[in-house]
Amino acid sequence: MIKGLFWCFTVLFVQLGLLWYVDLRVAAMPRLADPPPAEEEGDEPLPPVGELDA
């Protein structure tokens, strides 16, 4: 039983280490660019999906 508990802790710490590593890699990635603004003042941006007028 103690051996199984140690294996459980070992797997937990390996998972936490991998999560920490992935978190660092994602934080180092460049951010996505903002969407371009509307070209003309008369153009209305498209409504978000699910908010179309019926």
PDB file of N, CA, C and O in Angstrom:
ATOM      1  N   MET A   1       0.831  -1.188   0.000  1.00  0.00           N
ATOM      2  CA  MET A   1       0.000   0.000   0.000  1.00  0.00           C
ATOM      3  C   MET A   1       0.878   1.255   0.000  1.00  0.00           C
ATOM      4  O   MET A   1       0.587   2.205  -0.727  1.00  0.00           O
ATOM      5  N   ILE A   2       1.921   1.272   0.783  1.00  0.00           N
ATOM      6  CA  ILE A   2       2.822   2.419   0.832  1.00  0.00           C
ATOM      7  C   ILE A   2       3.525   2.597  -0.513  1.00  0.00           C
ATOM      8  O   ILE A   2       3.741   3.719  -0.970  1.00  0.00           O
ATOM      9  N   LYS A   3       3.880   1.464  -1.142  1.00  0.00           N
ATOM     10  CA  LYS A   3       4.541   1.527  -2.442  1.00  0.00           C
ATOM     11  C   LYS A   3       3.614   2.168  -3.478  1.00  0.00           C
ATOM     12  O   LYS A   3       4.067   2.962  -4.302  1.00  0.00           O
ATOM     13  N   GLY A   4       2.347   1.836  -3.445  1.00  0.00           N
ATOM     14  CA  GLY A   4       1.375   2.439  -4.362  1.00  0.00           C
ATOM     15  C   GLY A   4       1.206   3.928  -4.108  1.00  0.00           C
ATOM     16  O   GLY A   4       1.046   4.706  -5.049  1.00  0.00           O
ATOM     17  N   LEU A   5       1.240   4.329  -2.844  1.00  0.00           N
ATOM     18  CA  LEU A   5       1.136   5.744  -2.500  1.00  0.00           C
ATOM     19  C   LEU A   5       2.341   6.516  -3.040  1.00  0.00           C
ATOM     20  O   LEU A   5       2.183   7.623  -3.555  1.00  0.00           O
ATOM     21  N   PHE A   6       3.525   5.952  -2.929  1.00  0.00           N
ATOM     22  CA  PHE A   6       4.707   6.603  -3.464  1.00  0.00           C
ATOM     23  C   PHE A   6       4.642   6.710  -4.982  1.00  0.00           C
ATOM     24  O   PHE A   6       5.054   7.722  -5.548  1.00  0.00           O
ATOM     25  N   TRP A   7       4.127   5.676  -5.648  1.00  0.00           N
ATOM     26  CA  TRP A   7       3.955   5.747  -7.098  1.00  0.00           C
ATOM     27  C   TRP A   7       2.954   6.843  -7.469  1.00  0.00           C
ATOM     28  O   TRP A   7       3.146   7.562  -8.449  1.00  0.00           O
ATOM     29  N   CYS A   8       1.905   6.961  -6.691  1.00  0.00           N
ATOM     30  CA  CYS A   8       0.899   7.998  -6.931  1.00  0.00           C
ATOM     31  C   CYS A   8       1.535   9.381  -6.825  1.00  0.00           C
ATOM     32  O   CYS A   8       1.308  10.235  -7.682  1.00  0.00           O
ATOM     33  N   PHE A   9       2.333   9.607  -5.778  1.00  0.00           N
ATOM     34  CA  PHE A   9       3.008  10.895  -5.610  1.00  0.00           C
ATOM     35  C   PHE A   9       4.019  11.137  -6.723  1.00  0.00           C
ATOM     36  O   PHE A   9       4.169  12.267  -7.187  1.00  0.00           O
ATOM     37  N   THR A  10       4.707  10.097  -7.152  1.00  0.00           N
ATOM     38  CA  THR A  10       5.681  10.235  -8.233  1.00  0.00           C
ATOM     39  C   THR A  10       4.995  10.671  -9.521  1.00  0.00           C
ATOM     40  O   THR A  10       5.452  11.593 -10.197  1.00  0.00           O
ATOM     41  N   VAL A  11       3.905  10.009  -9.852  1.00  0.00           N
ATOM     42  CA  VAL A  11       3.167  10.369 -11.062  1.00  0.00           C
ATOM     43  C   VAL A  11       2.610  11.786 -10.932  1.00  0.00           C
ATOM     44  O   VAL A  11       2.629  12.543 -11.902  1.00  0.00           O
ATOM     45  N   LEU A  12       2.121  12.152  -9.762  1.00  0.00           N
ATOM     46  CA  LEU A  12       1.591  13.500  -9.540  1.00  0.00           C
ATOM     47  C   LEU A  12       2.667  14.551  -9.780  1.00  0.00           C
ATOM     48  O   LEU A  12       2.416  15.543 -10.465  1.00  0.00           O
ATOM     49  N   PHE A  13       3.858  14.351  -9.228  1.00  0.00           N
ATOM     50  CA  PHE A  13       4.919  15.338  -9.397  1.00  0.00           C
ATOM     51  C   PHE A  13       5.414  15.398 -10.839  1.00  0.00           C
ATOM     52  O   PHE A  13       5.798  16.468 -11.311  1.00  0.00           O
ATOM     53  N   VAL A  14       5.412  14.282 -11.538  1.00  0.00           N
ATOM     54  CA  VAL A  14       5.788  14.294 -12.957  1.00  0.00           C
ATOM     55  C   VAL A  14       4.757  15.097 -13.750  1.00  0.00           C
ATOM     56  O   VAL A  14       5.129  15.885 -14.620  1.00  0.00           O
ATOM     57  N   GLN A  15       3.479  14.908 -13.464  1.00  0.00           N
ATOM     58  CA  GLN A  15       2.436  15.661 -14.155  1.00  0.00           C
ATOM     59  C   GLN A  15       2.538  17.148 -13.849  1.00  0.00           C
ATOM     60  O   GLN A  15       2.386  17.975 -14.748  1.00  0.00           O
ATOM     61  N   LEU A  16       2.793  17.499 -12.597  1.00  0.00           N
ATOM     62  CA  LEU A  16       2.939  18.904 -12.237  1.00  0.00           C
ATOM     63  C   LEU A  16       4.151  19.525 -12.916  1.00  0.00           C
ATOM     64  O   LEU A  16       4.103  20.683 -13.330  1.00  0.00           O
ATOM     65  N   GLY A  17       5.232  18.770 -13.034  1.00  0.00           N
ATOM     66  CA  GLY A  17       6.411  19.267 -13.739  1.00  0.00           C
ATOM     67  C   GLY A  17       6.135  19.511 -15.209  1.00  0.00           C
ATOM     68  O   GLY A  17       6.555  20.529 -15.759  1.00  0.00           O
ATOM     69  N   LEU A  18       5.429  18.584 -15.854  1.00  0.00           N
ATOM     70  CA  LEU A  18       5.079  18.773 -17.260  1.00  0.00           C
ATOM     71  C   LEU A  18       4.146  19.961 -17.448  1.00  0.00           C
ATOM     72  O   LEU A  18       4.301  20.730 -18.396  1.00  0.00           O
ATOM     73  N   LEU A  19       3.179  20.115 -16.551  1.00  0.00           N
ATOM     74  CA  LEU A  19       2.267  21.249 -16.624  1.00  0.00           C
ATOM     75  C   LEU A  19       3.019  22.567 -16.468  1.00  0.00           C
ATOM     76  O   LEU A  19       2.727  23.533 -17.172  1.00  0.00           O
ATOM     77  N   TRP A  20       3.978  22.613 -15.556  1.00  0.00           N
ATOM     78  CA  TRP A  20       4.778  23.814 -15.341  1.00  0.00           C
ATOM     79  C   TRP A  20       5.579  24.138 -16.601  1.00  0.00           C
ATOM     80  O   TRP A  20       5.664  25.298 -17.002  1.00  0.00           O
ATOM     81  N   TYR A  21       6.170  23.106 -17.230  1.00  0.00           N
ATOM     82  CA  TYR A  21       6.958  23.297 -18.442  1.00  0.00           C
ATOM     83  C   TYR A  21       6.082  23.812 -19.590  1.00  0.00           C
ATOM     84  O   TYR A  21       6.472  24.737 -20.302  1.00  0.00           O
ATOM     85  N   VAL A  22       4.905  23.216 -19.768  1.00  0.00           N
ATOM     86  CA  VAL A  22       4.004  23.653 -20.832  1.00  0.00           C
ATOM     87  C   VAL A  22       3.551  25.084 -20.569  1.00  0.00           C
ATOM     88  O   VAL A  22       3.436  25.876 -21.504  1.00  0.00           O
ATOM     89  N   ASP A  23       3.295  25.422 -19.319  1.00  0.00           N
ATOM     90  CA  ASP A  23       2.883  26.779 -18.971  1.00  0.00           C
ATOM     91  C   ASP A  23       3.967  27.782 -19.350  1.00  0.00           C
ATOM     92  O   ASP A  23       3.660  28.850 -19.881  1.00  0.00           O
ATOM     93  N   LEU A  24       5.226  27.455 -19.086  1.00  0.00           N
ATOM     94  CA  LEU A  24       6.314  28.349 -19.468  1.00  0.00           C
ATOM     95  C   LEU A  24       6.399  28.501 -20.979  1.00  0.00           C
ATOM     96  O   LEU A  24       6.616  29.602 -21.483  1.00  0.00           O
ATOM     97  N   ARG A  25       6.228  27.403 -21.699  1.00  0.00           N
ATOM     98  CA  ARG A  25       6.320  27.465 -23.164  1.00  0.00           C
ATOM     99  C   ARG A  25       5.179  28.289 -23.751  1.00  0.00           C
ATOM    100  O   ARG A  25       5.394  29.065 -24.682  1.00  0.00           O
ATOM    101  N   VAL A  26       3.971  28.129 -23.219  1.00  0.00           N
ATOM    102  CA  VAL A  26       2.826  28.892 -23.736  1.00  0.00           C
ATOM    103  C   VAL A  26       2.990  30.370 -23.395  1.00  0.00           C
ATOM    104  O   VAL A  26       2.648  31.226 -24.210  1.00  0.00           O
ATOM    105  N   ALA A  27       3.502  30.685 -22.216  1.00  0.00           N
ATOM    106  CA  ALA A  27       3.715  32.082 -21.836  1.00  0.00           C
ATOM    107  C   ALA A  27       4.759  32.746 -22.723  1.00  0.00           C
ATOM    108  O   ALA A  27       4.716  33.962 -22.909  1.00  0.00           O
ATOM    109  N   ALA A  28       5.693  31.981 -23.274  1.00  0.00           N
ATOM    110  CA  ALA A  28       6.735  32.535 -24.119  1.00  0.00           C
ATOM    111  C   ALA A  28       6.281  32.707 -25.568  1.00  0.00           C
ATOM    112  O   ALA A  28       6.985  33.333 -26.360  1.00  0.00           O
ATOM    113  N   MET A  29       5.125  32.165 -25.924  1.00  0.00           N
ATOM    114  CA  MET A  29       4.642  32.278 -27.299  1.00  0.00           C
ATOM    115  C   MET A  29       4.198  33.715 -27.578  1.00  0.00           C
ATOM    116  O   MET A  29       3.709  34.399 -26.679  1.00  0.00           O
ATOM    117  N   PRO A  30       4.366  34.176 -28.823  1.00  0.00           N
ATOM    118  CA  PRO A  30       3.879  35.523 -29.155  1.00  0.00           C
ATOM    119  C   PRO A  30       2.353  35.559 -29.137  1.00  0.00           C
ATOM    120  O   PRO A  30       1.684  34.582 -29.476  1.00  0.00           O
ATOM    121  N   ARG A  31       1.841  36.675 -28.746  1.00  0.00           N
ATOM    122  CA  ARG A  31       0.381  36.816 -28.689  1.00  0.00           C
ATOM    123  C   ARG A  31      -0.186  36.973 -30.091  1.00  0.00           C
ATOM    124  O   ARG A  31       0.508  37.417 -31.007  1.00  0.00           O
ATOM    125  N   LEU A  32      -1.459  36.604 -30.252  1.00  0.00           N
ATOM    126  CA  LEU A  32      -2.126  36.767 -31.534  1.00  0.00           C
ATOM    127  C   LEU A  32      -2.370  38.247 -31.789  1.00  0.00           C
ATOM    128  O   LEU A  32      -2.596  39.010 -30.850  1.00  0.00           O
ATOM    129  N   ALA A  33      -2.328  38.652 -33.039  1.00  0.00           N
ATOM    130  CA  ALA A  33      -2.560  40.051 -33.392  1.00  0.00           C
ATOM    131  C   ALA A  33      -4.032  40.397 -33.203  1.00  0.00           C
ATOM    132  O   ALA A  33      -4.911  39.547 -33.345  1.00  0.00           O
ATOM    133  N   ASP A  34      -4.277  41.649 -32.883  1.00  0.00           N
ATOM    134  CA  ASP A  34      -5.661  42.119 -32.771  1.00  0.00           C
ATOM    135  C   ASP A  34      -6.304  42.112 -34.148  1.00  0.00           C
ATOM    136  O   ASP A  34      -5.606  42.275 -35.149  1.00  0.00           O
ATOM    137  N   PRO A  35      -7.626  41.928 -34.225  1.00  0.00           N
ATOM    138  CA  PRO A  35      -8.286  41.952 -35.524  1.00  0.00           C
ATOM    139  C   PRO A  35      -8.192  43.364 -36.129  1.00  0.00           C
ATOM    140  O   PRO A  35      -8.181  44.349 -35.392  1.00  0.00           O
ATOM    141  N   PRO A  36      -8.126  43.464 -37.447  1.00  0.00           N
ATOM    142  CA  PRO A  36      -8.009  44.798 -38.064  1.00  0.00           C
ATOM    143  C   PRO A  36      -9.278  45.607 -37.820  1.00  0.00           C
ATOM    144  O   PRO A  36     -10.370  45.042 -37.765  1.00  0.00           O
ATOM    145  N   PRO A  37      -9.145  46.922 -37.674  1.00  0.00           N
ATOM    146  CA  PRO A  37     -10.341  47.762 -37.468  1.00  0.00           C
ATOM    147  C   PRO A  37     -11.159  47.849 -38.748  1.00  0.00           C
ATOM    148  O   PRO A  37     -10.681  47.493 -39.826  1.00  0.00           O
ATOM    149  N   ALA A  38     -12.399  48.326 -38.625  1.00  0.00           N
ATOM    150  CA  ALA A  38     -13.270  48.491 -39.788  1.00  0.00           C
ATOM    151  C   ALA A  38     -12.618  49.492 -40.741  1.00  0.00           C
ATOM    152  O   ALA A  38     -12.044  50.488 -40.302  1.00  0.00           O
ATOM    153  N   GLU A  39     -12.708  49.226 -42.051  1.00  0.00           N
ATOM    154  CA  GLU A  39     -12.015  50.059 -43.030  1.00  0.00           C
ATOM    155  C   GLU A  39     -12.652  51.430 -43.183  1.00  0.00           C
ATOM    156  O   GLU A  39     -11.940  52.429 -43.288  1.00  0.00           O
ATOM    157  N   GLU A  40     -13.968  51.501 -43.197  1.00  0.00           N
ATOM    158  CA  GLU A  40     -14.657  52.781 -43.370  1.00  0.00           C
ATOM    159  C   GLU A  40     -15.614  52.973 -42.215  1.00  0.00           C
ATOM    160  O   GLU A  40     -15.998  52.020 -41.537  1.00  0.00           O
ATOM    161  N   GLU A  41     -15.998  54.237 -41.998  1.00  0.00           N
ATOM    162  CA  GLU A  41     -16.907  54.534 -40.896  1.00  0.00           C
ATOM    163  C   GLU A  41     -18.297  53.972 -41.141  1.00  0.00           C
ATOM    164  O   GLU A  41     -19.003  53.644 -40.187  1.00  0.00           O
ATOM    165  N   GLY A  42     -18.708  53.853 -42.410  1.00  0.00           N
ATOM    166  CA  GLY A  42     -20.036  53.360 -42.739  1.00  0.00           C
ATOM    167  C   GLY A  42     -20.174  51.858 -42.573  1.00  0.00           C
ATOM    168  O   GLY A  42     -21.289  51.349 -42.456  1.00  0.00           O
ATOM    169  N   ASP A  43     -19.063  51.144 -42.560  1.00  0.00           N
ATOM    170  CA  ASP A  43     -19.109  49.688 -42.417  1.00  0.00           C
ATOM    171  C   ASP A  43     -19.432  49.325 -40.982  1.00  0.00           C
ATOM    172  O   ASP A  43     -18.810  49.822 -40.043  1.00  0.00           O
ATOM    173  N   GLU A  44     -20.408  48.457 -40.828  1.00  0.00           N
ATOM    174  CA  GLU A  44     -20.725  47.966 -39.497  1.00  0.00           C
ATOM    175  C   GLU A  44     -20.055  46.607 -39.322  1.00  0.00           C
ATOM    176  O   GLU A  44     -20.116  45.771 -40.223  1.00  0.00           O
ATOM    177  N   PRO A  45     -19.422  46.378 -38.184  1.00  0.00           N
ATOM    178  CA  PRO A  45     -18.816  45.064 -37.985  1.00  0.00           C
ATOM    179  C   PRO A  45     -19.885  43.994 -37.873  1.00  0.00           C
ATOM    180  O   PRO A  45     -21.001  44.263 -37.429  1.00  0.00           O
ATOM    181  N   LEU A  46     -19.544  42.791 -38.274  1.00  0.00           N
ATOM    182  CA  LEU A  46     -20.482  41.674 -38.178  1.00  0.00           C
ATOM    183  C   LEU A  46     -20.784  41.394 -36.719  1.00  0.00           C
ATOM    184  O   LEU A  46     -19.889  41.472 -35.877  1.00  0.00           O
ATOM    185  N   PRO A  47     -22.041  41.066 -36.402  1.00  0.00           N
ATOM    186  CA  PRO A  47     -22.363  40.739 -35.003  1.00  0.00           C
ATOM    187  C   PRO A  47     -21.720  39.412 -34.615  1.00  0.00           C
ATOM    188  O   PRO A  47     -21.482  38.566 -35.477  1.00  0.00           O
ATOM    189  N   PRO A  48     -21.438  39.222 -33.338  1.00  0.00           N
ATOM    190  CA  PRO A  48     -20.878  37.947 -32.897  1.00  0.00           C
ATOM    191  C   PRO A  48     -21.838  36.800 -33.210  1.00  0.00           C
ATOM    192  O   PRO A  48     -23.047  37.005 -33.319  1.00  0.00           O
ATOM    193  N   VAL A  49     -21.310  35.636 -33.349  1.00  0.00           N
ATOM    194  CA  VAL A  49     -22.103  34.442 -33.663  1.00  0.00           C
ATOM    195  C   VAL A  49     -23.127  34.222 -32.562  1.00  0.00           C
ATOM    196  O   VAL A  49     -22.787  34.259 -31.380  1.00  0.00           O
ATOM    197  N   GLY A  50     -24.358  33.996 -32.936  1.00  0.00           N
ATOM    198  CA  GLY A  50     -25.410  33.724 -31.975  1.00  0.00           C
ATOM    199  C   GLY A  50     -26.204  34.961 -31.597  1.00  0.00           C
ATOM    200  O   GLY A  50     -27.166  34.865 -30.835  1.00  0.00           O
ATOM    201  N   GLU A  51     -25.818  36.127 -32.117  1.00  0.00           N
ATOM    202  CA  GLU A  51     -26.539  37.352 -31.796  1.00  0.00           C
ATOM    203  C   GLU A  51     -27.105  38.009 -33.045  1.00  0.00           C
ATOM    204  O   GLU A  51     -27.160  39.236 -33.137  1.00  0.00           O
ATOM    205  N   LEU A  52     -27.522  37.199 -34.001  1.00  0.00           N
ATOM    206  CA  LEU A  52     -28.117  37.732 -35.222  1.00  0.00           C
ATOM    207  C   LEU A  52     -29.566  38.110 -34.953  1.00  0.00           C
ATOM    208  O   LEU A  52     -30.267  37.434 -34.200  1.00  0.00           O
ATOM    209  N   ASP A  53     -30.015  39.217 -35.589  1.00  0.00           N
ATOM    210  CA  ASP A  53     -31.412  39.634 -35.432  1.00  0.00           C
ATOM    211  C   ASP A  53     -32.298  38.718 -36.258  1.00  0.00           C
ATOM    212  O   ASP A  53     -31.939  38.327 -37.369  1.00  0.00           O
ATOM    213  N   ALA A  54     -33.455  38.378 -35.711  1.00  0.00           N
ATOM    214  CA  ALA A  54     -34.362  37.485 -36.418  1.00  0.00           C
ATOM    215  C   ALA A  54     -35.446  38.260 -37.107  1.00  0.00           C
ATOM    216  O   ALA A  54     -36.309  37.670 -37.757  1.00  0.00           O
TER     217      ALA A  54
END
